[in-house]
Amino acid sequence: MKKNPLFPAIIIIFSLFSCVKNPLNDQEFSHLNIDDCLSPTSLNTFDILSWNIKTFPLEGNITINLISEIIKKEDADLIALQELSGKADFDLLVQKLPDWSGEIAEFSDLNLAFLFKTSEVNLIGDPVTLFENNDDAFPRSPLQITAEHHLGLRIFLINVHLKCCPGPENEKRRRKASIELKTYIDERLPNEKVIILGDFNDEIYALDSSENVFYNFIIDSLNYRFTDLSIARGDSKLWSYPSWPGHIDHILITNELFEYEITTQTLAYDICDSSYFSYISDHRPIMIKIK
């Protein structure tokens, strides 16, 4: 057999590349050093997270393992998730979380889901997807659940991921979604404790209707409150989407919950470990604590 003169060189090159360390398989990525960035939770509060986890799982099983560890350490009661690729990976995440359960709405490659700790939270009835025939306002149908905390507080939660990106047409679609959501709550859930949370894909700090697509909620301050408004108008270091930077993940409550809210905060895990952006998400979660 005639020898290829390039064959030894190919072997050498292959050997060199095979010895290169793959960071995704490195043990150092079996956990993130986020302990100093956790927010203490309590059995006496209903601790709820909203978290866009960027095309989950961003780095396959490594991301699933890391997120499961973060959830165990943070020890919230309920989590609204955005941007899940599919049910199979979500089920793997749930399997790694003893005493947790979950619900996912599959309709695209950017799905919505809820996780909840079964010792703290019960789901009442079945999840409901809203506005299924309104793709213009809702490219991803909001997912609604009714959750009851073990101390008796029952809340309707609506998980949203609105249209992304700047530009008049996209802003128009988000404004339309805001109007539809408010009409839905005013007419269907007028006296209920309701939280809308998720990736709203727009900011809320502007004080006039031309710049704030959620102005219909802002102006109705007797009935609605963005609990993260002070974050949106505060230091950019605490915004939920630092790569832009911007604060586009929000928690909106109805007046039936005004007296129950204790705090709302951004959980900046990346400040403790910058690997967060590579393996988890480009968004930070936000948490509301309800007494």
URPEVEN-V783459 format. One record per residue. RES is the residue in one letter. PHI is phi as a letter, one per 40 degrees, with the letter a starting at -180 (none if undefined). PSI is psi in degrees with one decimal (999 if undefined). NEAR is the number of other C-alpha atoms within 10 Angstrom. Layout:
RES&PHI&PSI&NEAR + RES&PHI&PSI&NEAR
This chain:
M&none&134.2&3 + K&c&129.8&4 + K&c&140.4&7 + N&c&120.1&8 + P&c&-18.5&8 + L&c&-9.1&8 + F&c&-47.4&10 + P&d&-38.6&11 + A&c&-38.2&11 + I&c&-41.7&11 + I&c&-43.7&10 + I&c&-45.5&11 + I&c&-43.5&11 + F&c&-41.2&11 + S&c&-40.2&11 + L&c&-44.7&10 + F&c&-32.4&9 + S&c&-19.1&10 + C&c&-8.5&8 + V&c&132.7&8 + K&c&126.7&9 + N&c&111.6&8 + P&c&-24.7&9 + L&c&-20.8&15 + N&b&1.9&10 + D&c&139.6&10 + Q&c&-25.9&8 + E&c&-16.4&9 + F&c&18.7&16 + S&c&-10.6&13 + H&a&161.8&18 + L&b&143.8&19 + N&c&77.5&16 + I&b&6.8&19 + D&d&-36.8&13 + D&c&-6.3&10 + C&b&6.5&15 + L&c&157.3&15 + S&b&119.7&15 + P&d&132.0&10 + T&b&173.8&15 + S&a&151.3&12 + L&c&-17.6&13 + N&c&4.6&12 + T&b&152.2&21 + F&c&105.2&24 + D&b&115.8&25 + I&b&131.6&23 + L&b&146.8&25 + S&b&131.3&26 + W&a&112.5&24 + N&c&114.8&26 + I&b&38.3&23 + K&f&92.9&19 + T&f&48.8&17 + F&d&135.5&25 + P&c&124.1&23 + L&d&-41.4&18 + E&b&47.8&13 + G&g&-138.5&12 + N&c&-29.9&14 + I&c&-44.3&19 + T&c&-43.1&24 + I&d&-45.7&21 + N&c&-44.0&18 + L&c&-43.9&18 + I&c&-38.1&23 + S&c&-38.3&20 + E&c&-40.0&17 + I&c&-44.3&17 + I&c&-42.2&15 + K&c&-42.1&13 + K&c&-41.8&14 + E&c&-37.8&19 + D&g&41.2&17 + A&c&174.9&25 + D&c&-32.8&24 + L&a&142.6&25 + I&b&127.5&23 + A&c&123.0&27 + L&b&144.8&26 + Q&b&154.3&25 + E&g&49.8&22 + L&c&135.9&25 + S&c&-33.5&21 + G&a&172.1&20 + K&c&-35.3&15 + A&c&-47.2&9 + D&c&-36.3&16 + F&c&-41.9&19 + D&c&-37.7&14 + L&c&-40.6&14 + L&c&-46.0&22 + V&c&-38.3&18 + Q&c&-28.0&14 + K&c&3.1&15 + L&b&86.3&18 + P&d&140.8&11 + D&g&17.2&12 + W&b&155.4&19 + S&b&171.2&19 + G&a&160.3&19 + E&b&134.3&20 + I&b&143.3&20 + A&b&114.1&21 + E&c&115.2&17 + F&a&-4.3&14 + S&a&-166.7&14 + D&c&3.9&13 + L&b&77.6&20 + N&c&163.5&24 + L&b&148.6&29 + A&a&163.0&23 + F&b&141.2&23 + L&b&143.3&24 + F&a&144.3&23 + K&c&117.6&19 + T&c&-21.6&17 + S&c&-15.6&11 + E&b&-27.8&19 + V&b&137.3&22 + N&b&141.1&17 + L&c&132.2&18 + I&b&116.9&13 + G&g&-167.2&9 + D&c&153.8&10 + P&c&151.8&19 + V&b&133.3&14 + T&c&133.0&17 + L&b&153.7&18 + F&f&44.3&18 + E&c&-23.8&12 + N&b&23.9&10 + N&b&66.9&13 + D&c&-25.4&13 + D&c&-48.7&14 + A&c&-32.3&23 + F&b&86.6&22 + P&c&-20.7&21 + R&b&117.9&27 + S&c&128.4&25 + P&d&147.7&25 + L&b&122.4&24 + Q&b&135.9&22 + I&b&162.5&19 + T&b&118.5&18 + A&b&139.7&20 + E&b&122.8&17 + H&c&154.3&22 + H&c&-17.5&16 + L&c&1.2&13 + G&h&-8.8&10 + L&c&123.2&15 + R&b&129.9&18 + I&b&138.5&19 + F&c&125.9&17 + L&b&130.8&22 + I&b&114.2&23 + N&c&124.3&27 + V&b&151.9&31 + H&a&94.9&25 + L&c&173.3&23 + K&d&136.7&24 + C&c&173.7&16 + C&g&152.9&11 + P&c&178.2&10 + G&h&146.6&8 + P&d&-41.3&9 + E&c&-41.9&11 + N&c&-37.8&18 + E&c&-39.3&20 + K&c&-40.8&15 + R&c&-39.5&20 + R&c&-37.5&24 + R&c&-41.7&22 + K&c&-40.3&16 + A&c&-41.3&25 + S&c&-43.0&21 + I&c&-43.4&17 + E&c&-41.3&16 + L&c&-43.8&19 + K&c&-41.9&17 + T&c&-41.4&13 + Y&c&-47.2&14 + I&c&-43.7&15 + D&d&-36.4&14 + E&c&-37.6&9 + R&c&-30.4&10 + L&b&49.9&14 + P&c&-26.7&14 + N&b&17.2&12 + E&b&157.5&16 + K&c&116.3&18 + V&b&139.8&22 + I&b&126.0&20 + I&b&126.9&24 + L&a&152.6&28 + G&i&-158.9&27 + D&c&100.0&27 + F&c&-14.4&23 + N&f&25.2&22 + D&a&161.7&23 + E&c&161.9&18 + I&b&2.9&25 + Y&c&-25.3&19 + A&c&145.5&15 + L&c&2.5&11 + D&b&157.7&12 + S&c&-26.5&13 + S&c&-28.0&9 + E&b&-13.2&13 + N&b&107.8&18 + V&c&-12.8&23 + F&b&24.0&25 + Y&c&-28.9&19 + N&c&-29.8&15 + F&c&-41.3&22 + I&d&-44.6&22 + I&c&-23.9&14 + D&c&62.8&10 + S&c&-14.2&12 + L&c&-23.0&11 + N&b&-17.6&16 + Y&b&149.7&21 + R&a&128.1&20 + F&c&111.5&22 + T&c&-13.6&20 + D&b&16.4&24 + L&c&-38.4&18 + S&c&-30.5&13 + I&c&-44.7&21 + A&c&-32.2&22 + R&c&7.0&14 + G&b&-154.1&13 + D&c&128.2&9 + S&c&-18.8&14 + K&c&-17.2&15 + L&b&10.3&19 + W&c&156.7&27 + S&c&-18.8&28 + Y&b&76.3&21 + P&c&-20.2&17 + S&c&-18.2&10 + W&c&-54.2&9 + P&c&156.7&12 + G&a&165.7&18 + H&b&100.9&29 + I&b&-0.8&19 + D&b&129.4&28 + H&b&162.7&30 + I&b&119.6&23 + L&b&126.7&20 + I&b&156.3&22 + T&c&164.9&23 + N&c&-19.8&17 + E&c&-14.6&15 + L&b&-0.4&18 + F&d&-41.8&16 + E&c&-6.9&9 + Y&c&-24.4&14 + E&c&134.0&15 + I&b&-59.5&13 + T&a&156.5&13 + T&b&134.9&22 + Q&a&156.6&19 + T&c&137.8&22 + L&b&97.8&22 + A&c&70.4&22 + Y&d&-29.0&21 + D&c&-23.9&21 + I&c&-33.7&14 + C&c&-34.4&15 + D&a&109.5&16 + S&c&-13.7&14 + S&c&-15.4&16 + Y&d&-43.8&23 + F&c&-30.0&16 + S&c&-29.2&12 + Y&b&-15.0&23 + I&b&-65.6&23 + S&a&163.8&22 + D&c&-3.1&18 + H&b&150.3&25 + R&c&147.1&25 + P&c&155.9&26 + I&b&145.3&25 + M&b&137.0&25 + I&b&136.6&22 + K&b&126.9&20 + I&b&129.2&18 + K&c&999&17
